[in-house]
């Protein structure tokens, strides 16, 4: 398995985690549970940064 395949697998995992955290954050905000919602938002921010980095690496590999 090459690095590109590993990056794609990691990107899929991150995308799945992003969806889970988005749903959890929305539920927590609806329940007015702001401390867990804030924690999930911070995790979402980190996951989105990872997602962006991996996408840029994959774009570089394709060129």
Rosetta constraint file for C-alpha pairs under 8 A:
AtomPair CA 1 CA 5 HARMONIC 6.24 0.50
AtomPair CA 1 CA 6 HARMONIC 6.98 0.50
AtomPair CA 2 CA 6 HARMONIC 6.47 0.50
AtomPair CA 3 CA 7 HARMONIC 6.09 0.50
AtomPair CA 4 CA 8 HARMONIC 6.23 0.50
AtomPair CA 4 CA 58 HARMONIC 6.66 0.50
AtomPair CA 4 CA 61 HARMONIC 7.42 0.50
AtomPair CA 5 CA 9 HARMONIC 6.27 0.50
AtomPair CA 6 CA 10 HARMONIC 6.17 0.50
AtomPair CA 7 CA 11 HARMONIC 6.01 0.50
AtomPair CA 7 CA 54 HARMONIC 6.52 0.50
AtomPair CA 7 CA 58 HARMONIC 7.31 0.50
AtomPair CA 8 CA 12 HARMONIC 6.22 0.50
AtomPair CA 8 CA 58 HARMONIC 7.89 0.50
AtomPair CA 9 CA 13 HARMONIC 6.36 0.50
AtomPair CA 10 CA 14 HARMONIC 6.17 0.50
AtomPair CA 11 CA 15 HARMONIC 6.06 0.50
AtomPair CA 11 CA 51 HARMONIC 6.23 0.50
AtomPair CA 11 CA 54 HARMONIC 6.65 0.50
AtomPair CA 11 CA 55 HARMONIC 7.74 0.50
AtomPair CA 12 CA 16 HARMONIC 6.27 0.50
AtomPair CA 13 CA 17 HARMONIC 6.24 0.50
AtomPair CA 14 CA 18 HARMONIC 6.07 0.50
AtomPair CA 14 CA 47 HARMONIC 6.38 0.50
AtomPair CA 14 CA 50 HARMONIC 7.74 0.50
AtomPair CA 14 CA 51 HARMONIC 6.60 0.50
AtomPair CA 15 CA 19 HARMONIC 6.44 0.50
AtomPair CA 15 CA 51 HARMONIC 7.42 0.50
AtomPair CA 16 CA 20 HARMONIC 6.44 0.50
AtomPair CA 17 CA 21 HARMONIC 6.15 0.50
AtomPair CA 17 CA 47 HARMONIC 7.77 0.50
AtomPair CA 18 CA 22 HARMONIC 6.04 0.50
AtomPair CA 18 CA 44 HARMONIC 6.11 0.50
AtomPair CA 18 CA 47 HARMONIC 6.58 0.50
AtomPair CA 18 CA 48 HARMONIC 7.49 0.50
AtomPair CA 19 CA 23 HARMONIC 6.29 0.50
AtomPair CA 20 CA 24 HARMONIC 6.20 0.50
AtomPair CA 21 CA 25 HARMONIC 5.91 0.50
AtomPair CA 21 CA 40 HARMONIC 6.03 0.50
AtomPair CA 21 CA 41 HARMONIC 7.64 0.50
AtomPair CA 21 CA 43 HARMONIC 7.66 0.50
AtomPair CA 21 CA 44 HARMONIC 6.39 0.50
AtomPair CA 22 CA 26 HARMONIC 6.24 0.50
AtomPair CA 22 CA 40 HARMONIC 7.90 0.50
AtomPair CA 22 CA 41 HARMONIC 7.98 0.50
AtomPair CA 22 CA 44 HARMONIC 7.36 0.50
AtomPair CA 23 CA 27 HARMONIC 6.28 0.50
AtomPair CA 24 CA 28 HARMONIC 6.11 0.50
AtomPair CA 24 CA 37 HARMONIC 7.59 0.50
AtomPair CA 24 CA 40 HARMONIC 7.42 0.50
AtomPair CA 25 CA 29 HARMONIC 6.10 0.50
AtomPair CA 25 CA 36 HARMONIC 7.76 0.50
AtomPair CA 25 CA 37 HARMONIC 4.93 0.50
AtomPair CA 25 CA 38 HARMONIC 7.86 0.50
AtomPair CA 25 CA 40 HARMONIC 5.92 0.50
AtomPair CA 25 CA 41 HARMONIC 6.77 0.50
AtomPair CA 26 CA 30 HARMONIC 6.15 0.50
AtomPair CA 26 CA 37 HARMONIC 7.69 0.50
AtomPair CA 27 CA 31 HARMONIC 6.31 0.50
AtomPair CA 28 CA 32 HARMONIC 6.05 0.50
AtomPair CA 28 CA 33 HARMONIC 5.03 0.50
AtomPair CA 28 CA 34 HARMONIC 6.80 0.50
AtomPair CA 28 CA 36 HARMONIC 6.82 0.50
AtomPair CA 28 CA 37 HARMONIC 5.39 0.50
AtomPair CA 29 CA 33 HARMONIC 5.78 0.50
AtomPair CA 29 CA 34 HARMONIC 6.18 0.50
AtomPair CA 29 CA 37 HARMONIC 6.09 0.50
AtomPair CA 33 CA 37 HARMONIC 6.24 0.50
AtomPair CA 34 CA 38 HARMONIC 5.89 0.50
AtomPair CA 35 CA 39 HARMONIC 6.32 0.50
AtomPair CA 36 CA 40 HARMONIC 6.20 0.50
AtomPair CA 37 CA 41 HARMONIC 6.12 0.50
AtomPair CA 38 CA 42 HARMONIC 6.27 0.50
AtomPair CA 39 CA 43 HARMONIC 6.40 0.50
AtomPair CA 40 CA 44 HARMONIC 6.09 0.50
AtomPair CA 41 CA 45 HARMONIC 6.18 0.50
AtomPair CA 42 CA 46 HARMONIC 6.40 0.50
AtomPair CA 43 CA 47 HARMONIC 6.16 0.50
AtomPair CA 44 CA 48 HARMONIC 6.01 0.50
AtomPair CA 45 CA 49 HARMONIC 6.27 0.50
AtomPair CA 46 CA 50 HARMONIC 6.34 0.50
AtomPair CA 47 CA 51 HARMONIC 6.04 0.50
AtomPair CA 48 CA 52 HARMONIC 6.11 0.50
AtomPair CA 49 CA 53 HARMONIC 6.24 0.50
AtomPair CA 50 CA 54 HARMONIC 6.13 0.50
AtomPair CA 51 CA 55 HARMONIC 6.09 0.50
AtomPair CA 52 CA 56 HARMONIC 6.17 0.50
AtomPair CA 53 CA 57 HARMONIC 6.20 0.50
AtomPair CA 54 CA 58 HARMONIC 6.11 0.50
AtomPair CA 55 CA 59 HARMONIC 6.11 0.50
AtomPair CA 56 CA 60 HARMONIC 6.20 0.50
AtomPair CA 57 CA 61 HARMONIC 6.27 0.50
AtomPair CA 58 CA 62 HARMONIC 6.35 0.50
AtomPair CA 59 CA 63 HARMONIC 6.62 0.50
